[in-house]
Amino acid sequence: MASASPSATETPAGDEGHPFPVYAAALYARPGVAAACLTLQDELGADVNLLLSACWLAARGRRLEPHEAEGLRALAAAWREPVLAPLRAARRAMKPLLAGLEGSPEAARAATLRRELAALELELEQLVERLLEAAARGCGRAAAAGPETARANLGLLCGAEIARTALADAIVALAFPATDQGFTKL
C-alpha cells in the first residue's frame, strides 16, 4: 500500500474528498489490517485492492450491483494476473536467494534490485487503486454506510468464501469501528 500513507489514527471520510488510494492507505495502516489482507491474499487468492475497495464503497454509502462488481473484478484481474502476481512472485523469490549472496560483491546490488521491485509493485498497486476508483464512479446504489454494506460488497468483489472469513470480518470491523453512536467511517 501507499508508502506516504496517512497515519493509522487519521480518519478520512469515505466521501469524494478522500479518494480510494488515501482511504486504502489509511485502512491498510491500521493494526491488523495488512496482516489480514496478506493472509487472505496468500491463502485464498484475495485481491487486496478489492478487499479495501469493498470497505471504501461502503464508507461512501454505496452497495454494488453484481454486474458492477464483475467489472471491478475484471479490471483488477487484468492487472493482477499478468503484471502484479509475477512481479510479487519475483520479489518474494529473491528473498531466500539474497541469504545465499551474503558477503559476495553481488549482495548489495541484489538487495537494491529487490527493493526496486518492491517499489515498482507498490506503484503498480497504487495505479490499480486509481483505476478502480475511476471505474467505481457512479457504481452502486445508495445504502447505509457501514459494515453490512461492506460485507455485501466483499461478497460480490471477493467471493463468499473470502467474505465469510474471520479475517474479512476483522477488516470490516477495523474499517467501521464501533462507537457509542454506531459505526464511524475510516
Contacts in CASP RR format, 6 or more apart in sequence:
PFRMAT RR
TARGET T0000
AUTHOR 0000-0000-0000
METHOD contacts of the structure
MODEL  1
MASASPSATETPAGDEGHPFPVYAAALYARPGVAAACLTLQDELGADVNL
LLSACWLAARGRRLEPHEAEGLRALAAAWREPVLAPLRAARRAMKPLLAG
LEGSPEAARAATLRRELAALELELEQLVERLLEAAARGCGRAAAAGPETA
RANLGLLCGAEIARTALADAIVALAFPATDQGFTKL
1 24 0 8 1.000
1 25 0 8 1.000
1 28 0 8 1.000
1 29 0 8 1.000
1 34 0 8 1.000
1 48 0 8 1.000
1 122 0 8 1.000
1 125 0 8 1.000
2 21 0 8 1.000
2 22 0 8 1.000
2 24 0 8 1.000
2 25 0 8 1.000
2 28 0 8 1.000
2 122 0 8 1.000
2 126 0 8 1.000
3 122 0 8 1.000
4 25 0 8 1.000
5 25 0 8 1.000
5 26 0 8 1.000
5 28 0 8 1.000
5 29 0 8 1.000
6 12 0 8 1.000
6 22 0 8 1.000
6 25 0 8 1.000
6 26 0 8 1.000
6 29 0 8 1.000
7 26 0 8 1.000
7 29 0 8 1.000
8 26 0 8 1.000
8 29 0 8 1.000
8 30 0 8 1.000
8 31 0 8 1.000
10 26 0 8 1.000
11 26 0 8 1.000
11 184 0 8 1.000
11 185 0 8 1.000
11 186 0 8 1.000
12 18 0 8 1.000
12 22 0 8 1.000
12 23 0 8 1.000
12 26 0 8 1.000
12 185 0 8 1.000
12 186 0 8 1.000
13 59 0 8 1.000
13 185 0 8 1.000
14 23 0 8 1.000
14 56 0 8 1.000
14 59 0 8 1.000
14 60 0 8 1.000
14 145 0 8 1.000
14 185 0 8 1.000
14 186 0 8 1.000
15 60 0 8 1.000
19 130 0 8 1.000
19 133 0 8 1.000
20 52 0 8 1.000
20 53 0 8 1.000
20 56 0 8 1.000
20 129 0 8 1.000
20 130 0 8 1.000
20 132 0 8 1.000
20 133 0 8 1.000
20 136 0 8 1.000
21 126 0 8 1.000
21 129 0 8 1.000
21 130 0 8 1.000
21 133 0 8 1.000
23 52 0 8 1.000
23 55 0 8 1.000
23 56 0 8 1.000
23 59 0 8 1.000
23 186 0 8 1.000
24 49 0 8 1.000
24 52 0 8 1.000
24 53 0 8 1.000
24 56 0 8 1.000
24 129 0 8 1.000
26 186 0 8 1.000
27 33 0 8 1.000
27 52 0 8 1.000
27 55 0 8 1.000
27 56 0 8 1.000
27 171 0 8 1.000
27 174 0 8 1.000
27 175 0 8 1.000
27 186 0 8 1.000
28 34 0 8 1.000
28 37 0 8 1.000
28 48 0 8 1.000
28 52 0 8 1.000
30 174 0 8 1.000
30 186 0 8 1.000
31 174 0 8 1.000
32 170 0 8 1.000
32 174 0 8 1.000
33 170 0 8 1.000
33 171 0 8 1.000
33 174 0 8 1.000
36 167 0 8 1.000
36 168 0 8 1.000
36 170 0 8 1.000
36 171 0 8 1.000
37 46 0 8 1.000
37 48 0 8 1.000
37 51 0 8 1.000
37 52 0 8 1.000
37 171 0 8 1.000
38 48 0 8 1.000
39 167 0 8 1.000
40 46 0 8 1.000
40 48 0 8 1.000
40 51 0 8 1.000
40 158 0 8 1.000
40 162 0 8 1.000
40 165 0 8 1.000
40 167 0 8 1.000
40 168 0 8 1.000
41 47 0 8 1.000
41 48 0 8 1.000
44 161 0 8 1.000
44 162 0 8 1.000
44 165 0 8 1.000
45 162 0 8 1.000
46 158 0 8 1.000
46 162 0 8 1.000
47 73 0 8 1.000
47 76 0 8 1.000
47 77 0 8 1.000
47 80 0 8 1.000
47 157 0 8 1.000
47 158 0 8 1.000
48 125 0 8 1.000
49 76 0 8 1.000
49 125 0 8 1.000
49 128 0 8 1.000
49 129 0 8 1.000
49 132 0 8 1.000
50 72 0 8 1.000
50 73 0 8 1.000
50 76 0 8 1.000
50 132 0 8 1.000
50 157 0 8 1.000
50 158 0 8 1.000
51 154 0 8 1.000
51 157 0 8 1.000
51 158 0 8 1.000
51 162 0 8 1.000
51 168 0 8 1.000
51 171 0 8 1.000
52 129 0 8 1.000
53 72 0 8 1.000
53 129 0 8 1.000
53 132 0 8 1.000
53 133 0 8 1.000
53 136 0 8 1.000
53 153 0 8 1.000
53 157 0 8 1.000
54 150 0 8 1.000
54 153 0 8 1.000
54 154 0 8 1.000
54 155 0 8 1.000
54 156 0 8 1.000
54 157 0 8 1.000
54 158 0 8 1.000
55 150 0 8 1.000
55 153 0 8 1.000
55 154 0 8 1.000
55 171 0 8 1.000
55 172 0 8 1.000
55 175 0 8 1.000
55 176 0 8 1.000
55 186 0 8 1.000
57 63 0 8 1.000
57 64 0 8 1.000
57 136 0 8 1.000
57 139 0 8 1.000
57 140 0 8 1.000
57 149 0 8 1.000
57 150 0 8 1.000
57 153 0 8 1.000
58 143 0 8 1.000
58 145 0 8 1.000
58 146 0 8 1.000
58 147 0 8 1.000
58 149 0 8 1.000
58 150 0 8 1.000
58 152 0 8 1.000
58 153 0 8 1.000
58 175 0 8 1.000
58 176 0 8 1.000
59 145 0 8 1.000
59 146 0 8 1.000
59 150 0 8 1.000
59 175 0 8 1.000
59 176 0 8 1.000
59 185 0 8 1.000
59 186 0 8 1.000
60 145 0 8 1.000
61 142 0 8 1.000
61 143 0 8 1.000
61 144 0 8 1.000
61 145 0 8 1.000
61 146 0 8 1.000
61 149 0 8 1.000
62 136 0 8 1.000
62 138 0 8 1.000
62 139 0 8 1.000
62 140 0 8 1.000
62 141 0 8 1.000
62 142 0 8 1.000
62 143 0 8 1.000
62 149 0 8 1.000
62 153 0 8 1.000
63 140 0 8 1.000
63 141 0 8 1.000
63 142 0 8 1.000
63 143 0 8 1.000
63 149 0 8 1.000
63 152 0 8 1.000
63 153 0 8 1.000
64 72 0 8 1.000
64 139 0 8 1.000
64 140 0 8 1.000
64 152 0 8 1.000
64 153 0 8 1.000
64 156 0 8 1.000
64 157 0 8 1.000
65 139 0 8 1.000
65 140 0 8 1.000
65 141 0 8 1.000
66 156 0 8 1.000
68 136 0 8 1.000
68 139 0 8 1.000
68 140 0 8 1.000
69 153 0 8 1.000
69 156 0 8 1.000
69 157 0 8 1.000
71 135 0 8 1.000
72 132 0 8 1.000
72 135 0 8 1.000
72 136 0 8 1.000
72 139 0 8 1.000
72 157 0 8 1.000
73 157 0 8 1.000
75 128 0 8 1.000
75 131 0 8 1.000
75 132 0 8 1.000
75 135 0 8 1.000
76 128 0 8 1.000
76 132 0 8 1.000
79 124 0 8 1.000
79 127 0 8 1.000
79 128 0 8 1.000
79 131 0 8 1.000
80 128 0 8 1.000
83 124 0 8 1.000
84 121 0 8 1.000
84 124 0 8 1.000
84 125 0 8 1.000
84 128 0 8 1.000
87 117 0 8 1.000
87 120 0 8 1.000
87 121 0 8 1.000
87 124 0 8 1.000
88 121 0 8 1.000
90 117 0 8 1.000
91 114 0 8 1.000
91 117 0 8 1.000
91 118 0 8 1.000
91 121 0 8 1.000
94 110 0 8 1.000
94 113 0 8 1.000
94 114 0 8 1.000
94 117 0 8 1.000
95 114 0 8 1.000
97 110 0 8 1.000
98 107 0 8 1.000
98 110 0 8 1.000
98 111 0 8 1.000
98 114 0 8 1.000
101 107 0 8 1.000
101 110 0 8 1.000
143 149 0 8 1.000
143 152 0 8 1.000
145 183 0 8 1.000
145 185 0 8 1.000
146 176 0 8 1.000
146 183 0 8 1.000
146 185 0 8 1.000
147 172 0 8 1.000
147 173 0 8 1.000
147 175 0 8 1.000
147 176 0 8 1.000
147 183 0 8 1.000
150 172 0 8 1.000
150 175 0 8 1.000
150 176 0 8 1.000
151 163 0 8 1.000
151 168 0 8 1.000
151 172 0 8 1.000
154 162 0 8 1.000
154 163 0 8 1.000
154 168 0 8 1.000
154 172 0 8 1.000
155 162 0 8 1.000
155 163 0 8 1.000
158 168 0 8 1.000
162 168 0 8 1.000
174 186 0 8 1.000
175 186 0 8 1.000
176 183 0 8 1.000
176 184 0 8 1.000
176 185 0 8 1.000
176 186 0 8 1.000
177 183 0 8 1.000
177 184 0 8 1.000
END
